[in-house]
Structures are given as C-alpha cells and as structure tokens.
C-alpha cells in the first residue's frame, strides 16, 4: 500500500453516436487509499460523490475491483458485507448502495462506469444479479491490465475511443462471468467427468450414445449428471447433443458430397423431412439453402 493517496480519475463526455453503439463508458479510474485516509476524497462530480453513511444511487453500472486492502459494502439487495482484495463489486442503476475501505487497512480500487442496451440485456437474462453484487475473481493480472488500458485510453479521448472502451468492458464482463462460473465448480472430479462426457458426445455426433449410458459409464446417476451438466454448460445433455449434431450437419453440408438424405440418416434423424425441419428451426434456412450459401453447391 502506498504512503499517500494516489488517484487516476477520468470522467467522459458521451455523444449521441456513442450511445447508439449499445454501451457507453462514463468514467474510469484507480485510487489508492492508505490506512486512516479520509474517504471519499473531494473533487468528484456531484452525481458521483457520496457520504458512506447515507449512500447513493447511480444512473449507470460500475465495476469496482479491489486489489489491496479491505472494505465494507451493502445495498438494497445485499446485507452489510466485508470486502477484500480479489473481489469485484458491481453497482446497478437505481440500486441504493454504500461502500468504504476499512480505516485500518485502506484499499486500492480500479473502477469503470458504463450504461447502455448491452449491459441491460445481460442483466435481463440473469448473467449478473443485484443479489450477487460481490464476486470473487482473485488477483487477475489480465483484469488489472484491462483496467489500466481503459484508463490510459480514456485519458487520450482520441476519435472512436468510446467504441474501443465498449469492447473492453464487454470483454471484462465476459471474463468476470467465465471466472465466477468456473470457480463455482470446486469439485474438479465432477468437472473432469463432465468434460469427458462432452468429448464422448462430440465423438458420436450422430447421438447414438444416450446421456443415460454416458452417465452410467462415468459412474454417476443420470439425475445428478443432468443437473451438473446443465449447471456447467448451460444446456441439458440432450440439448448439447443436438448442438453437436447441428454442427456436424453444417460441416457435412459444406465439406462433403453427401446428399441431404444421406446426411439425415447418417446423423440418425428420424427422416430427411425431420432433419430439414430441425435444421431450419435452428439456422433459419434449409440445409440446401445453407449449402448453396456456403459454396454454391447444388
């Protein structure tokens, strides 16, 4: 921890064209608060400054990454919680919240603020939740580098910088989701068996290895296997097999001389008509149209 307050803060202007991109960045920064440093510091715009005793609401999302020290956080959806280095705090628009570093530890934090249709969509589809505003990601150098690059880019404000920042925030959100999702599977044996199941399914795209048989071969009850598989992949075993079958069908349509009928029966669809109906429901076009679009093959 540094001996005096160190701060890099940037608040950004956003034009109408930036907003049309789907994600606009409002602020990015880093601050280091040594123990017993007054918090928060002065100098923030009125819409961002707050008294930790009374809290605040923002009209945007913010991601706050604690890289040193400890603190406290609470919101409308989260009871008072201690926070520490290696944790992220996500703030949501319109959600009352308050936070501060512990006096005897201080803290170092990176943050970035943003709003737009893209983050709204991620929340609407439950990728992130107000009830799980504190996330454990550990000390991740790639996340730190992203914040540093975002701050550096924000300082320059070159033409098109908002669009680059938007991509960086989107990547950051994807990284956070990936890390948290994988950290939830602490039992490496289960992860290993699910990965083995996925490999078996990919090696048998025609789907003749039933999920129940795969679960039995891996020494798991089907109900437990199905639950863990969906939790890990986001798809049930049967849905995953259909995805594998679809990808194999696309590959055969593009790279083989097989007819639509031969592909349908080779992948063990009930009939060519069922295959055509299934393919169109997933891709929006018939197998023949897909083949013509790909290589102009009749």
C-alpha positions as CSV (number, residue, x, y, z in Angstrom):
1,X,0.0,0.0,0.0
2,X,1.3,3.5,-0.9
3,X,2.0,6.1,1.8
4,X,-0.3,8.8,0.3
5,X,-3.5,9.0,-1.7
6,X,-2.8,8.2,-5.3
7,X,-5.5,8.8,-7.9
8,X,-6.1,8.5,-11.7
9,X,-9.7,9.5,-12.5
10,X,-11.3,10.3,-15.8
11,X,-15.0,11.4,-16.4
12,X,-16.0,11.1,-20.0
13,X,-18.3,13.1,-22.4
14,X,-20.6,10.9,-24.5
15,X,-22.3,11.9,-27.7
16,X,-25.4,10.5,-29.4
17,X,-23.4,8.4,-31.8
18,X,-21.6,6.8,-28.9
19,X,-24.9,5.9,-27.3
20,X,-26.1,4.2,-30.4
21,X,-23.2,1.7,-30.1
22,X,-25.0,0.0,-27.2
23,X,-22.5,0.5,-24.4
24,X,-21.1,3.9,-23.4
25,X,-18.3,4.4,-20.8
26,X,-18.8,7.3,-18.3
27,X,-15.8,7.1,-16.1
28,X,-12.6,5.0,-15.4
29,X,-10.1,5.3,-12.7
30,X,-7.8,4.0,-10.0
31,X,-7.4,5.2,-6.4
32,X,-5.2,4.0,-3.6
33,X,-6.3,4.9,0.0
34,X,-3.7,4.2,2.7
35,X,-4.9,3.4,6.2
36,X,-6.7,6.2,8.0
37,X,-7.1,8.3,4.9
38,X,-10.4,10.4,4.8
39,X,-12.9,8.7,2.4
40,X,-14.2,9.6,0.0
41,X,-11.9,12.2,-1.4
42,X,-13.2,15.6,-2.7
43,X,-13.2,16.5,-6.4
44,X,-15.7,14.1,-7.8
45,X,-18.7,15.5,-9.9
46,X,-21.8,15.8,-7.8
47,X,-23.5,12.8,-9.3
48,X,-20.7,10.6,-8.1
49,X,-19.7,12.0,-4.7
50,X,-21.5,10.4,-1.7
51,X,-21.4,10.1,2.0
52,X,-20.8,6.5,3.0
53,X,-23.2,7.0,6.0
54,X,-26.1,7.8,3.7
55,X,-25.1,6.0,0.5
56,X,-26.3,6.9,-3.0
57,X,-28.0,5.7,-6.3
58,X,-26.3,5.9,-9.7
59,X,-27.8,6.1,-13.2
60,X,-25.2,3.7,-14.5
61,X,-23.4,0.4,-13.9
62,X,-20.0,0.4,-12.3
63,X,-17.4,-2.4,-11.8
64,X,-15.1,-1.8,-8.8
65,X,-12.1,-4.1,-8.5
66,X,-10.4,-4.3,-5.1
67,X,-6.7,-5.1,-5.5
68,X,-5.4,-4.4,-2.0
69,X,-6.9,-3.8,1.5
70,X,-10.4,-4.4,2.8
71,X,-13.7,-2.6,2.9
72,X,-17.4,-2.9,3.6
73,X,-20.4,-2.9,1.1
74,X,-24.2,-3.0,1.4
75,X,-27.0,-2.3,-1.0
76,X,-30.8,-2.6,-1.3
77,X,-30.2,-6.3,-2.3
78,X,-27.1,-7.2,-0.2
79,X,-26.8,-7.1,3.6
80,X,-23.6,-5.5,5.0
81,X,-20.6,-7.5,3.8
82,X,-16.9,-7.3,4.3
83,X,-15.0,-7.0,1.1
84,X,-11.3,-7.7,0.4
85,X,-8.6,-7.8,-2.3
86,X,-9.5,-10.1,-5.2
87,X,-13.2,-9.2,-5.1
88,X,-15.3,-7.2,-7.5
89,X,-18.3,-5.1,-6.7
90,X,-20.9,-4.5,-9.4
91,X,-23.2,-1.4,-8.9
92,X,-26.5,-1.3,-10.7
93,X,-28.5,1.7,-12.0
94,X,-31.1,2.8,-9.5
95,X,-29.9,0.5,-6.7
96,X,-29.1,2.2,-3.5
97,X,-25.6,1.2,-2.2
98,X,-22.8,2.3,0.0
99,X,-19.2,1.2,0.5
100,X,-15.9,2.3,2.0
101,X,-12.4,1.0,2.9
102,X,-11.8,-0.2,6.5
103,X,-9.9,2.5,8.3
104,X,-7.0,0.3,9.5
105,X,-6.4,-1.3,6.0
106,X,-7.4,1.3,3.4
107,X,-7.8,-0.1,-0.1
108,X,-6.7,0.1,-3.7
109,X,-9.5,0.0,-6.3
110,X,-9.9,0.2,-10.1
111,X,-13.3,1.1,-11.5
112,X,-15.2,1.7,-14.7
113,X,-18.7,3.1,-15.2
114,X,-21.0,2.5,-18.2
115,X,-24.6,2.2,-19.4
116,X,-26.4,1.0,-22.5
117,X,-28.7,-1.6,-24.0
118,X,-26.0,-4.3,-23.9
119,X,-25.4,-4.4,-20.1
120,X,-29.2,-4.0,-19.7
121,X,-29.7,-7.2,-21.7
122,X,-27.1,-9.1,-19.7
123,X,-29.0,-8.2,-16.5
124,X,-32.4,-9.0,-18.1
125,X,-31.1,-12.5,-19.0
126,X,-29.6,-13.0,-15.4
127,X,-26.0,-13.2,-16.3
128,X,-25.4,-10.9,-13.3
129,X,-27.6,-10.2,-10.3
130,X,-28.1,-7.4,-7.8
131,X,-28.2,-10.1,-5.1
132,X,-24.7,-11.2,-6.1
133,X,-23.0,-7.9,-6.4
134,X,-19.8,-9.1,-4.7
135,X,-17.9,-11.6,-6.9
136,X,-14.7,-13.5,-6.1
137,X,-12.3,-13.4,-9.0
138,X,-8.9,-13.4,-7.2
139,X,-6.0,-11.3,-8.2
140,X,-6.1,-11.5,-12.0
141,X,-3.4,-9.7,-14.0
142,X,-5.4,-9.7,-17.2
143,X,-8.2,-7.8,-15.4
144,X,-5.8,-5.3,-13.9
145,X,-4.3,-4.8,-17.4
146,X,-7.7,-4.2,-18.9
147,X,-8.4,-1.5,-16.3
148,X,-5.0,0.1,-16.9
149,X,-5.6,0.2,-20.7
150,X,-9.1,1.6,-20.2
151,X,-7.8,4.4,-18.0
152,X,-5.0,5.1,-20.5
153,X,-7.4,5.2,-23.4
154,X,-9.9,7.3,-21.5
155,X,-7.1,9.9,-20.8
156,X,-6.4,10.4,-24.6
157,X,-10.1,10.6,-25.8
158,X,-9.0,10.0,-29.4
159,X,-11.7,9.7,-32.0
160,X,-13.5,6.3,-31.6
161,X,-12.2,5.7,-28.1
162,X,-15.7,5.1,-26.8
163,X,-16.1,2.1,-29.1
164,X,-12.8,0.6,-28.0
165,X,-13.7,1.1,-24.4
166,X,-17.1,-0.5,-25.0
167,X,-15.3,-3.6,-26.4
168,X,-13.0,-3.7,-23.4
169,X,-16.0,-3.5,-20.9
170,X,-17.8,-6.3,-22.9
171,X,-14.6,-8.5,-22.7
172,X,-14.3,-7.6,-19.0
173,X,-17.8,-8.7,-18.3
174,X,-17.2,-11.9,-20.2
175,X,-14.1,-12.6,-18.2
176,X,-15.9,-12.0,-14.9
177,X,-18.7,-14.3,-15.9
178,X,-16.3,-17.0,-17.0
179,X,-14.2,-16.8,-13.8
180,X,-17.1,-16.9,-11.5
181,X,-18.9,-19.7,-13.4
182,X,-15.8,-21.9,-13.3
183,X,-15.0,-21.1,-9.7
184,X,-18.4,-22.4,-8.7
185,X,-17.2,-25.9,-9.6
186,X,-14.7,-26.6,-6.9
187,X,-15.1,-30.4,-7.3
188,X,-12.5,-31.0,-10.1
189,X,-13.6,-34.6,-10.4
190,X,-17.1,-33.6,-11.5
191,X,-15.6,-31.1,-13.9
192,X,-13.4,-33.8,-15.3
193,X,-16.3,-36.2,-15.8
194,X,-18.5,-33.6,-17.5
195,X,-15.6,-32.7,-19.9
196,X,-15.2,-36.4,-20.6
197,X,-19.0,-36.6,-21.3
198,X,-18.7,-33.7,-23.7
199,X,-15.8,-35.4,-25.5
200,X,-17.9,-38.6,-25.9
201,X,-20.8,-36.6,-27.3
202,X,-18.5,-34.8,-29.8
203,X,-17.0,-38.1,-30.9
204,X,-20.5,-39.5,-31.5
205,X,-22.3,-36.6,-33.2
206,X,-25.0,-39.0,-34.6
207,X,-26.2,-39.2,-31.0
208,X,-26.1,-43.0,-30.6
209,X,-24.5,-42.6,-27.1
210,X,-27.5,-41.9,-24.9
211,X,-27.0,-39.5,-22.0
212,X,-28.2,-42.1,-19.6
213,X,-25.5,-44.5,-20.8
214,X,-22.8,-41.9,-20.6
215,X,-23.8,-41.1,-17.1
216,X,-23.7,-44.7,-16.1
217,X,-20.3,-45.2,-17.8
218,X,-18.9,-42.3,-15.8
219,X,-20.3,-43.6,-12.5
220,X,-23.0,-41.0,-12.0
221,X,-26.7,-41.2,-11.6
222,X,-28.5,-39.7,-14.6
223,X,-30.4,-37.1,-12.5
224,X,-27.2,-35.9,-10.8
225,X,-25.3,-36.0,-14.1
226,X,-28.0,-34.0,-15.9
227,X,-28.1,-31.4,-13.1
228,X,-24.3,-30.9,-13.1
229,X,-24.0,-30.9,-16.9
230,X,-26.6,-28.2,-17.3
231,X,-25.1,-26.1,-14.5
232,X,-21.7,-26.4,-16.1
233,X,-22.6,-25.9,-19.8
234,X,-26.0,-24.1,-19.6
235,X,-27.5,-26.9,-21.7
236,X,-29.1,-30.3,-20.8
237,X,-27.2,-33.3,-22.1
238,X,-29.9,-33.9,-24.8
239,X,-29.7,-30.2,-25.9
240,X,-25.9,-30.4,-26.0
241,X,-26.1,-33.5,-28.2
242,X,-28.4,-31.7,-30.6
243,X,-26.0,-28.8,-30.8
244,X,-23.2,-31.2,-31.7
245,X,-25.4,-32.9,-34.3
246,X,-26.2,-29.5,-35.8
247,X,-22.5,-28.5,-36.1
248,X,-21.7,-31.9,-37.7
249,X,-24.6,-31.4,-40.2
250,X,-23.2,-28.0,-41.1
251,X,-19.7,-29.4,-41.6
252,X,-21.0,-32.2,-43.8
253,X,-23.1,-29.8,-45.9
254,X,-20.0,-27.7,-46.6
255,X,-17.3,-30.3,-46.9
256,X,-18.9,-33.5,-48.2
257,X,-20.7,-34.6,-51.4
258,X,-23.4,-36.4,-49.3
259,X,-27.0,-35.7,-50.2
260,X,-29.4,-34.2,-47.7
261,X,-31.0,-37.6,-47.3
262,X,-27.6,-39.3,-46.6
263,X,-26.7,-36.7,-44.0
264,X,-30.1,-37.0,-42.3
265,X,-29.8,-40.8,-42.0
266,X,-26.1,-40.7,-41.2
267,X,-26.8,-38.5,-38.2
268,X,-29.7,-40.7,-37.3
269,X,-32.6,-38.3,-37.7
270,X,-36.0,-39.9,-37.9
271,X,-36.4,-38.8,-41.5
272,X,-35.0,-36.3,-44.0
273,X,-38.0,-34.1,-43.5
274,X,-37.4,-34.0,-39.8
275,X,-33.8,-33.1,-40.4
276,X,-34.8,-30.3,-42.7
277,X,-37.3,-29.0,-40.2
278,X,-34.8,-29.2,-37.3
279,X,-32.1,-27.5,-39.3
280,X,-34.3,-24.7,-40.4
281,X,-35.6,-24.1,-36.8
282,X,-32.0,-23.7,-35.6
283,X,-30.5,-21.7,-38.5
284,X,-33.4,-20.0,-40.2
285,X,-32.7,-21.8,-43.6
286,X,-33.0,-25.2,-45.1
287,X,-29.9,-27.5,-45.4
288,X,-29.9,-27.0,-49.2
289,X,-30.0,-23.2,-48.8
290,X,-27.2,-23.4,-46.3
291,X,-25.1,-25.5,-48.7
292,X,-25.7,-23.1,-51.6
293,X,-24.9,-20.1,-49.4
294,X,-21.7,-21.6,-48.3
295,X,-20.2,-22.9,-51.5
296,X,-22.8,-22.6,-54.2
297,X,-23.1,-26.4,-54.3
298,X,-26.4,-27.6,-55.7
